[in-house]
Amino acid sequence: MAKYSTDFDWTRDQFHLPEGVIYLDGNSLGPLPIATPARVARAIEPEWRDMLIGGWVKAGWHLAPERLGDRIAAMIGAEAGHVMVGDTLSIKIYQALAAAIALRPERRVILSDNGNFPSDLYMAQGLAKTLGNGTRLVTVAPEEVADHITDEVAVLMLTEVDYRTGRRHDMKTLTAKAHKHGALTLWDLAHSFGAVPVDLSDCGADFAAGCTYKYINAGPGAPAFIYVAPEHAGHSQTALQGWQGHAAPFAFEQEYHPANAVTRMRVGTPPVLQLAALEAALDVWDRVDFNDLRARSIELTERFIAGVEARCPQLRLASPRDPHARGSQVSFHFEEGYAAMQALIAHGVIGDFRAPDIMRFGFTPLYIGEREVDGAVEILTEIMAGDLWDRPEYKVKAIIT
Ligand SMILES: *Cc1c(COP(=O)(O)O)cnc(C)c1O
């Protein structure tokens, strides 16, 4: 009997992967699914070409954010009708945070950790400034978060899986502790969705947001999503009162009246071509079991760590050693990590670098297997053993790392 119910040979065949490249950066930008070009082309021709503005109804463009939101909901243990697709993750974080804060008007603290992604922290700082009522962002070390959840905290805002190290918070335990102190939770699923099983209802999460261009493979600039738990959906405010979140957008009223539930989290016109790409990407996920995905991811990350530690003594593991305490990426510290990553990329292994000294590798079982893991270890060993990274052209910093 096959070890997994998910056919990982089939999933691999659903992607275009350039010849001669080992792609360990699907945690930053997933590769192109085979079905995507035709699906996007269809949204252009015949939909846009022949239907013109009628496409909003006839081609289902207008309701695509809800429709795809429901598909995402089913993948993250959320109730149907409580996930909305649109905008970017930064914007969805801002909206969710503003909604959560408004539900705890007597409190002034947003608690996060100092490893959180900068955009999340910047959004919180900006919102605090806009509120101008003494609301402030407090960040502590990731392992100290639980100890800082007090009755002062309005919102606990965390990214489940740390973008640098892959360290994973315990969503369920932290959410329970936040609730015990009367605080609400906002979970960023950027490095969780498509990487580890997520069950928002089981965790009791209040708000969540995530993106679709990383593990989900919906393409550069693909939209984000937001989740609002059923108990907040009917009375959560949206800081961004766009016309598409209005109860009657085509009544063009002067006054804002929010639409029901999560629909009010829509802002403006949705990106139809990107939604077509997201739809094609989600089709692949219909045939993936998240427990299989997780088991496979652990096999691959364990194999990579063992290989690198045996053969590249210069590199020091930055990710948790316990696979259950990390997501689907593995990071190593190396002082010349930037140059080493440039050398790796020049030799066909694509990972990325995160300041100050982190070499980051994403493991995406849909299209990465043992062969790629072993190939990457082999090339990394050659680069480290021969100091092949020590060349001026690998040390020139690009604008995107
Ligand atoms: C990737 C990522 C983002 C990016 O936000 P965008 O608005 O989509 O650019 C935000 N937060 C986290 C935690 C991320 O990993």
The ligand as a Gaussian input file, in Angstrom:
#p B3LYP/6-31G(d) Opt

LIG

0 1
 C        5.333000      37.428000       3.126000
 C        4.804000      38.095000       4.352000
 C        4.138000      39.324000       4.286000
 C        4.033000      40.064000       2.990000
 O        2.956000      40.931000       2.924000
 P        2.472000      41.493000       1.520000
 O        1.574000      42.607000       1.846000
 O        1.810000      40.356000       0.789000
 O        3.690000      41.942000       0.773000
 C        3.595000      39.845000       5.458000
 N        3.731000      39.193000       6.643000
 C        4.388000      38.011000       6.735000
 C        4.509000      37.320000       8.051000
 C        4.964000      37.447000       5.603000
 O        5.651000      36.310000       5.694000

